[in-house]
Amino acid sequence: MMTPLQQSIWNMIKCFRRNWRLFSDSERTTVCGADCMLMALHLSVAEINKKLCGEFKASLSEVILSWNYFVPDKLGILHENAKAPENYADIRNTYASFLKHCNMMDLVDTYIKCETLGLQIEPISSVSICHY
């Protein structure tokens, strides 16, 4: 049985599937949940480290630090005094390129697009998405 938040997110994804033409050029776009988002962010941090240091690797602490800044930043709920991780702009650009190349859209982008287009069936707060 789903929690109310899970049900709301499920309904948002169904809305995305019904209205995919408003979101993407392809009906085969994959919506990434938090696990896939974290993996893509991990790969993005490793890619930036490879460009800067020559090794394709990323420590867990780097990834978690980036994640804790990245999600609130995308949702527009970042605290004023939050400090961006090193090379954050490059990480975010690499992440966006990765998703585009793989024909993916993350849960946050799906949420923002639904909100912008007024397609939300049930209200979901940015903070709820962040904690999900």
PALOLUM-727351 format. One record per atom (N, C-alpha, C): residue in three letters; x negated, z, y; atom name. Coordinates in steps of 0.05 Angstrom, whole numbers. Layout:
N
+-----+--------+--------+--------+----+
!  aa !      u !      w !      v ! at !
+-----+--------+--------+--------+----+
! ala !      X !      Z !      Y ! CA !
...
+-----+--------+--------+--------+----+
//
This chain:
132
+-----+--------+--------+--------+----+
!  aa !      u !      w !      v ! at !
+-----+--------+--------+--------+----+
! met !    -17 !      0 !    -24 !  N !
! met !      0 !      0 !      0 ! CA !
! met !    -18 !      0 !     25 !  C !
! met !    -10 !    -16 !     44 !  N !
! met !    -26 !    -19 !     68 ! CA !
! met !    -18 !      2 !     89 !  C !
! thr !    -38 !     10 !    105 !  N !
! thr !    -33 !     27 !    128 ! CA !
! thr !    -19 !     10 !    150 !  C !
! pro !     -7 !     22 !    169 !  N !
! pro !      6 !      6 !    191 ! CA !
! pro !    -14 !    -12 !    205 !  C !
! leu !    -39 !     -2 !    209 !  N !
! leu !    -59 !    -19 !    223 ! CA !
! leu !    -67 !    -43 !    205 !  C !
! gln !    -71 !    -38 !    179 !  N !
! gln !    -77 !    -60 !    161 ! CA !
! gln !    -54 !    -80 !    160 !  C !
! gln !    -30 !    -71 !    160 !  N !
! gln !     -7 !    -89 !    160 ! CA !
! gln !     -6 !   -106 !    186 !  C !
! ser !    -12 !    -93 !    208 !  N !
! ser !    -12 !   -107 !    234 ! CA !
! ser !    -34 !   -129 !    234 !  C !
! ile !    -57 !   -122 !    224 !  N !
! ile !    -79 !   -142 !    222 ! CA !
! ile !    -72 !   -164 !    203 !  C !
! trp !    -60 !   -157 !    181 !  N !
! trp !    -51 !   -178 !    162 ! CA !
! trp !    -31 !   -197 !    175 !  C !
! asn !    -13 !   -186 !    190 !  N !
! asn !      7 !   -203 !    205 ! CA !
! asn !     -6 !   -220 !    226 !  C !
! met !    -27 !   -209 !    239 !  N !
! met !    -42 !   -225 !    258 ! CA !
! met !    -56 !   -249 !    245 !  C !
! ile !    -67 !   -244 !    222 !  N !
! ile !    -81 !   -266 !    207 ! CA !
! ile !    -60 !   -287 !    198 !  C !
! lys !    -37 !   -278 !    189 !  N !
! lys !    -16 !   -297 !    181 ! CA !
! lys !     -7 !   -313 !    205 !  C !
! cys !     -5 !   -301 !    229 !  N !
! cys !      1 !   -315 !    253 ! CA !
! cys !    -20 !   -336 !    260 !  C !
! phe !    -46 !   -328 !    256 !  N !
! phe !    -68 !   -346 !    260 ! CA !
! phe !    -65 !   -370 !    241 !  C !
! arg !    -58 !   -366 !    216 !  N !
! arg !    -55 !   -387 !    197 ! CA !
! arg !    -33 !   -406 !    204 !  C !
! arg !    -11 !   -396 !    214 !  N !
! arg !     12 !   -412 !    223 ! CA !
! arg !      5 !   -429 !    247 !  C !
! asn !    -12 !   -419 !    265 !  N !
! asn !    -18 !   -432 !    290 ! CA !
! asn !    -47 !   -441 !    292 !  C !
! trp !    -59 !   -448 !    270 !  N !
! trp !    -88 !   -453 !    269 ! CA !
! trp !    -96 !   -475 !    289 !  C !
! arg !    -79 !   -493 !    295 !  N !
! arg !    -86 !   -515 !    314 ! CA !
! arg !    -93 !   -505 !    342 !  C !
! leu !    -82 !   -482 !    349 !  N !
! leu !    -88 !   -469 !    375 ! CA !
! leu !   -115 !   -455 !    375 !  C !
! phe !   -126 !   -450 !    351 !  N !
! phe !   -151 !   -434 !    349 ! CA !
! phe !   -175 !   -451 !    342 !  C !
! ser !   -171 !   -472 !    326 !  N !
! ser !   -193 !   -485 !    314 ! CA !
! ser !   -187 !   -515 !    309 !  C !
! asp !   -209 !   -530 !    304 !  N !
! asp !   -205 !   -558 !    298 ! CA !
! asp !   -200 !   -563 !    269 !  C !
! ser !   -203 !   -542 !    253 !  N !
! ser !   -200 !   -545 !    224 ! CA !
! ser !   -180 !   -525 !    213 !  C !
! glu !   -164 !   -534 !    195 !  N !
! glu !   -145 !   -516 !    182 ! CA !
! glu !   -159 !   -499 !    162 !  C !
! arg !   -183 !   -505 !    155 !  N !
! arg !   -199 !   -491 !    135 ! CA !
! arg !   -217 !   -469 !    147 !  C !
! thr !   -212 !   -461 !    171 !  N !
! thr !   -228 !   -440 !    184 ! CA !
! thr !   -224 !   -414 !    169 !  C !
! thr !   -246 !   -401 !    164 !  N !
! thr !   -246 !   -375 !    150 ! CA !
! thr !   -245 !   -353 !    170 !  C !
! val !   -227 !   -333 !    167 !  N !
! val !   -227 !   -310 !    184 ! CA !
! val !   -244 !   -288 !    171 !  C !
! cys !   -264 !   -279 !    186 !  N !
! cys !   -283 !   -259 !    175 ! CA !
! cys !   -273 !   -231 !    182 !  C !
! gly !   -273 !   -214 !    162 !  N !
! gly !   -268 !   -186 !    166 ! CA !
! gly !   -294 !   -172 !    174 !  C !
! ala !   -292 !   -146 !    176 !  N !
! ala !   -315 !   -130 !    185 ! CA !
! ala !   -340 !   -134 !    167 !  C !
! asp !   -336 !   -135 !    141 !  N !
! asp !   -359 !   -138 !    123 ! CA !
! asp !   -374 !   -165 !    128 !  C !
! cys !   -359 !   -186 !    131 !  N !
! cys !   -371 !   -212 !    136 ! CA !
! cys !   -384 !   -213 !    164 !  C !
! met !   -371 !   -200 !    184 !  N !
! met !   -382 !   -198 !    211 ! CA !
! met !   -409 !   -184 !    210 !  C !
! leu !   -410 !   -162 !    195 !  N !
! leu !   -435 !   -147 !    193 ! CA !
! leu !   -457 !   -163 !    180 !  C !
! met !   -450 !   -178 !    159 !  N !
! met !   -469 !   -195 !    146 ! CA !
! met !   -480 !   -217 !    165 !  C !
! ala !   -462 !   -229 !    180 !  N !
! ala !   -470 !   -250 !    199 ! CA !
! ala !   -487 !   -238 !    221 !  C !
! leu !   -481 !   -214 !    230 !  N !
! leu !   -497 !   -201 !    250 ! CA !
! leu !   -525 !   -195 !    239 !  C !
! his !   -526 !   -185 !    214 !  N !
! his !   -551 !   -179 !    201 ! CA !
! his !   -568 !   -205 !    200 !  C !
! leu !   -557 !   -227 !    191 !  N !
! leu !   -572 !   -252 !    190 ! CA !
! leu !   -581 !   -261 !    218 !  C !
! ser !   -564 !   -256 !    238 !  N !
! ser !   -571 !   -264 !    265 ! CA !
! ser !   -595 !   -247 !    275 !  C !
! val !   -594 !   -221 !    270 !  N !
! val !   -617 !   -204 !    278 ! CA !
! val !   -642 !   -212 !    264 !  C !
! ala !   -640 !   -218 !    238 !  N !
! ala !   -663 !   -227 !    223 ! CA !
! ala !   -674 !   -254 !    234 !  C !
! glu !   -656 !   -272 !    241 !  N !
! glu !   -665 !   -298 !    252 ! CA !
! glu !   -680 !   -294 !    278 !  C !
! ile !   -670 !   -277 !    296 !  N !
! ile !   -684 !   -272 !    321 ! CA !
! ile !   -711 !   -259 !    316 !  C !
! asn !   -712 !   -240 !    297 !  N !
! asn !   -737 !   -227 !    290 ! CA !
! asn !   -757 !   -248 !    279 !  C !
! lys !   -747 !   -267 !    264 !  N !
! lys !   -764 !   -289 !    254 ! CA !
! lys !   -776 !   -305 !    276 !  C !
! lys !   -760 !   -311 !    296 !  N !
! lys !   -770 !   -327 !    319 ! CA !
! lys !   -790 !   -311 !    335 !  C !
! leu !   -787 !   -285 !    337 !  N !
! leu !   -804 !   -269 !    354 ! CA !
! leu !   -829 !   -258 !    338 !  C !
! cys !   -825 !   -251 !    313 !  N !
! cys !   -846 !   -238 !    298 ! CA !
! cys !   -856 !   -254 !    274 !  C !
! gly !   -842 !   -275 !    266 !  N !
! gly !   -850 !   -291 !    244 ! CA !
! gly !   -839 !   -283 !    217 !  C !
! glu !   -825 !   -260 !    216 !  N !
! glu !   -813 !   -251 !    191 ! CA !
! glu !   -783 !   -250 !    192 !  C !
! phe !   -770 !   -262 !    172 !  N !
! phe !   -741 !   -262 !    171 ! CA !
! phe !   -732 !   -235 !    158 !  C !
! lys !   -730 !   -215 !    175 !  N !
! lys !   -721 !   -189 !    165 ! CA !
! lys !   -708 !   -173 !    188 !  C !
! ala !   -692 !   -154 !    181 !  N !
! ala !   -679 !   -137 !    200 ! CA !
! ala !   -674 !   -110 !    187 !  C !
! ser !   -683 !    -89 !    201 !  N !
! ser !   -678 !    -62 !    190 ! CA !
! ser !   -649 !    -54 !    193 !  C !
! leu !   -641 !    -36 !    176 !  N !
! leu !   -613 !    -26 !    178 ! CA !
! leu !   -608 !    -14 !    205 !  C !
! ser !   -627 !      0 !    216 !  N !
! ser !   -623 !     13 !    242 ! CA !
! ser !   -619 !     -8 !    264 !  C !
! glu !   -634 !    -30 !    263 !  N !
! glu !   -630 !    -52 !    282 ! CA !
! glu !   -602 !    -63 !    281 !  C !
! val !   -593 !    -68 !    256 !  N !
! val !   -567 !    -80 !    252 ! CA !
! val !   -545 !    -61 !    261 !  C !
! ile !   -546 !    -35 !    254 !  N !
! ile !   -526 !    -16 !    262 ! CA !
! ile !   -526 !    -12 !    292 !  C !
! leu !   -549 !    -11 !    305 !  N !
! leu !   -551 !     -9 !    334 ! CA !
! leu !   -538 !    -33 !    347 !  C !
! ser !   -543 !    -57 !    336 !  N !
! ser !   -531 !    -81 !    347 ! CA !
! ser !   -501 !    -81 !    343 !  C !
! trp !   -492 !    -72 !    319 !  N !
! trp !   -463 !    -71 !    313 ! CA !
! trp !   -448 !    -53 !    332 !  C !
! asn !   -460 !    -29 !    337 !  N !
! asn !   -447 !     -9 !    354 ! CA !
! asn !   -445 !    -18 !    383 !  C !
! tyr !   -461 !    -37 !    391 !  N !
! tyr !   -458 !    -49 !    417 ! CA !
! tyr !   -441 !    -74 !    417 !  C !
! phe !   -445 !    -90 !    396 !  N !
! phe !   -433 !   -116 !    394 ! CA !
! phe !   -403 !   -116 !    393 !  C !
! val !   -391 !   -100 !    376 !  N !
! val !   -362 !    -99 !    373 ! CA !
! val !   -348 !    -90 !    398 !  C !
! pro !   -355 !    -67 !    409 !  N !
! pro !   -342 !    -59 !    434 ! CA !
! pro !   -346 !    -79 !    457 !  C !
! asp !   -370 !    -92 !    457 !  N !
! asp !   -375 !   -112 !    478 ! CA !
! asp !   -356 !   -136 !    475 !  C !
! lys !   -353 !   -146 !    451 !  N !
! lys !   -335 !   -168 !    446 ! CA !
! lys !   -306 !   -161 !    453 !  C !
! leu !   -298 !   -136 !    448 !  N !
! leu !   -271 !   -127 !    454 ! CA !
! leu !   -267 !   -120 !    483 !  C !
! gly !   -288 !   -119 !    498 !  N !
! gly !   -286 !   -112 !    527 ! CA !
! gly !   -281 !    -82 !    531 !  C !
! ile !   -290 !    -65 !    512 !  N !
! ile !   -286 !    -36 !    515 ! CA !
! ile !   -312 !    -21 !    514 !  C !
! leu !   -333 !    -35 !    523 !  N !
! leu !   -360 !    -23 !    523 ! CA !
! leu !   -362 !     -3 !    545 !  C !
! his !   -375 !     20 !    539 !  N !
! his !   -379 !     41 !    560 ! CA !
! his !   -399 !     30 !    581 !  C !
! glu !   -395 !     39 !    605 !  N !
! glu !   -412 !     29 !    627 ! CA !
! glu !   -441 !     35 !    623 !  C !
! asn !   -447 !     59 !    612 !  N !
! asn !   -475 !     67 !    609 ! CA !
! asn !   -487 !     58 !    582 !  C !
! ala !   -474 !     42 !    567 !  N !
! ala !   -484 !     33 !    541 ! CA !
! ala !   -508 !     14 !    546 !  C !
! lys !   -529 !     19 !    530 !  N !
! lys !   -553 !      2 !    533 ! CA !
! lys !   -553 !    -19 !    511 !  C !
! ala !   -557 !    -43 !    520 !  N !
! ala !   -557 !    -66 !    501 ! CA !
! ala !   -582 !    -65 !    484 !  C !
! pro !   -580 !    -71 !    458 !  N !
! pro !   -604 !    -73 !    441 ! CA !
! pro !   -622 !    -95 !    450 !  C !
! glu !   -647 !    -92 !    443 !  N !
! glu !   -667 !   -112 !    450 ! CA !
! glu !   -658 !   -140 !    440 !  C !
! asn !   -661 !   -160 !    457 !  N !
! asn !   -655 !   -188 !    450 ! CA !
! asn !   -625 !   -192 !    444 !  C !
! tyr !   -608 !   -176 !    456 !  N !
! tyr !   -579 !   -177 !    449 ! CA !
! tyr !   -567 !   -204 !    455 !  C !
! ala !   -573 !   -216 !    478 !  N !
! ala !   -562 !   -242 !    485 ! CA !
! ala !   -569 !   -263 !    464 !  C !
! asp !   -593 !   -262 !    454 !  N !
! asp !   -602 !   -281 !    434 ! CA !
! asp !   -587 !   -276 !    407 !  C !
! ile !   -584 !   -251 !    401 !  N !
! ile !   -570 !   -243 !    376 ! CA !
! ile !   -541 !   -253 !    377 !  C !
! arg !   -528 !   -248 !    400 !  N !
! arg !   -500 !   -256 !    403 ! CA !
! arg !   -497 !   -286 !    401 !  C !
! asn !   -515 !   -301 !    414 !  N !
! asn !   -514 !   -330 !    413 ! CA !
! asn !   -519 !   -341 !    385 !  C !
! thr !   -538 !   -329 !    371 !  N !
! thr !   -543 !   -337 !    343 ! CA !
! thr !   -520 !   -331 !    325 !  C !
! tyr !   -507 !   -308 !    329 !  N !
! tyr !   -483 !   -301 !    314 ! CA !
! tyr !   -461 !   -321 !    319 !  C !
! ala !   -456 !   -328 !    344 !  N !
! ala !   -435 !   -348 !    350 ! CA !
! ala !   -441 !   -375 !    338 !  C !
! ser !   -466 !   -383 !    339 !  N !
! ser !   -474 !   -409 !    327 ! CA !
! ser !   -471 !   -408 !    296 !  C !
! phe !   -477 !   -386 !    284 !  N !
! phe !   -474 !   -383 !    255 ! CA !
! phe !   -445 !   -386 !    247 !  C !
! leu !   -427 !   -372 !    261 !  N !
! leu !   -399 !   -374 !    255 ! CA !
! leu !   -388 !   -402 !    259 !  C !
! lys !   -396 !   -415 !    280 !  N !
! lys !   -387 !   -442 !    286 ! CA !
! lys !   -397 !   -461 !    264 !  C !
! his !   -422 !   -459 !    257 !  N !
! his !   -434 !   -476 !    236 ! CA !
! his !   -420 !   -473 !    209 !  C !
! cys !   -412 !   -448 !    203 !  N !
! cys !   -398 !   -442 !    178 ! CA !
! cys !   -368 !   -445 !    179 !  C !
! asn !   -358 !   -455 !    202 !  N !
! asn !   -329 !   -458 !    206 ! CA !
! asn !   -314 !   -432 !    201 !  C !
! met !   -324 !   -411 !    215 !  N !
! met !   -313 !   -384 !    213 ! CA !
! met !   -304 !   -374 !    240 !  C !
! met !   -286 !   -355 !    240 !  N !
! met !   -277 !   -342 !    264 ! CA !
! met !   -275 !   -312 !    256 !  C !
! asp !   -288 !   -295 !    272 !  N !
! asp !   -287 !   -267 !    264 ! CA !
! asp !   -261 !   -254 !    273 !  C !
! leu !   -256 !   -230 !    262 !  N !
! leu !   -231 !   -216 !    267 ! CA !
! leu !   -227 !   -210 !    296 !  C !
! val !   -249 !   -204 !    310 !  N !
! val !   -247 !   -198 !    339 ! CA !
! val !   -239 !   -223 !    355 !  C !
! asp !   -251 !   -245 !    349 !  N !
! asp !   -243 !   -270 !    362 ! CA !
! asp !   -214 !   -278 !    356 !  C !
! thr !   -206 !   -274 !    332 !  N !
! thr !   -178 !   -279 !    324 ! CA !
! thr !   -159 !   -261 !    340 !  C !
! tyr !   -166 !   -236 !    342 !  N !
! tyr !   -150 !   -217 !    358 ! CA !
! tyr !   -148 !   -225 !    387 !  C !
! ile !   -171 !   -232 !    399 !  N !
! ile !   -172 !   -239 !    427 ! CA !
! ile !   -156 !   -265 !    432 !  C !
! lys !   -159 !   -284 !    414 !  N !
! lys !   -144 !   -309 !    417 ! CA !
! lys !   -114 !   -304 !    415 !  C !
! cys !   -105 !   -288 !    396 !  N !
! cys !    -77 !   -281 !    393 ! CA !
! cys !    -66 !   -267 !    418 !  C !
! glu !    -82 !   -249 !    429 !  N !
! glu !    -74 !   -234 !    453 ! CA !
! glu !    -72 !   -254 !    476 !  C !
! thr !    -92 !   -271 !    480 !  N !
! thr !    -92 !   -290 !    502 ! CA !
! thr !    -69 !   -309 !    501 !  C !
! leu !    -62 !   -319 !    477 !  N !
! leu !    -41 !   -338 !    474 ! CA !
! leu !    -13 !   -324 !    472 !  C !
! gly !    -13 !   -298 !    472 !  N !
! gly !     12 !   -283 !    470 ! CA !
! gly !     25 !   -286 !    442 !  C !
! leu !      9 !   -288 !    421 !  N !
! leu !     20 !   -292 !    394 ! CA !
! leu !     22 !   -266 !    378 !  C !
! gln !     14 !   -244 !    390 !  N !
! gln !     15 !   -219 !    375 ! CA !
! gln !     44 !   -212 !    369 !  C !
! ile !     50 !   -209 !    343 !  N !
! ile !     76 !   -200 !    335 ! CA !
! ile !     79 !   -170 !    339 !  C !
! glu !     59 !   -156 !    331 !  N !
! glu !     58 !   -127 !    334 ! CA !
! glu !     34 !   -120 !    352 !  C !
! pro !     38 !   -102 !    370 !  N !
! pro !     15 !    -94 !    388 ! CA !
! pro !     -7 !    -80 !    372 !  C !
! ile !    -31 !    -89 !    376 !  N !
! ile !    -55 !    -76 !    365 ! CA !
! ile !    -73 !    -70 !    388 !  C !
! ser !    -84 !    -47 !    390 !  N !
! ser !   -102 !    -41 !    412 ! CA !
! ser !   -131 !    -49 !    405 !  C !
! ser !   -146 !    -55 !    426 !  N !
! ser !   -175 !    -61 !    422 ! CA !
! ser !   -189 !    -39 !    408 !  C !
! val !   -183 !    -14 !    415 !  N !
! val !   -196 !      9 !    403 ! CA !
! val !   -189 !     10 !    373 !  C !
! ser !   -165 !      3 !    365 !  N !
! ser !   -157 !      3 !    337 ! CA !
! ser !   -173 !    -18 !    322 !  C !
! ile !   -177 !    -41 !    334 !  N !
! ile !   -193 !    -63 !    321 ! CA !
! ile !   -221 !    -53 !    319 !  C !
! cys !   -232 !    -40 !    339 !  N !
! cys !   -259 !    -31 !    339 ! CA !
! cys !   -264 !    -11 !    316 !  C !
! his !   -245 !      7 !    312 !  N !
! his !   -247 !     28 !    291 ! CA !
! his !   -241 !     17 !    264 !  C !
! tyr !   -227 !     -6 !    262 !  N !
! tyr !   -220 !    -18 !    236 ! CA !
! tyr !   -245 !    -27 !    223 !  C !
+-----+--------+--------+--------+----+
//
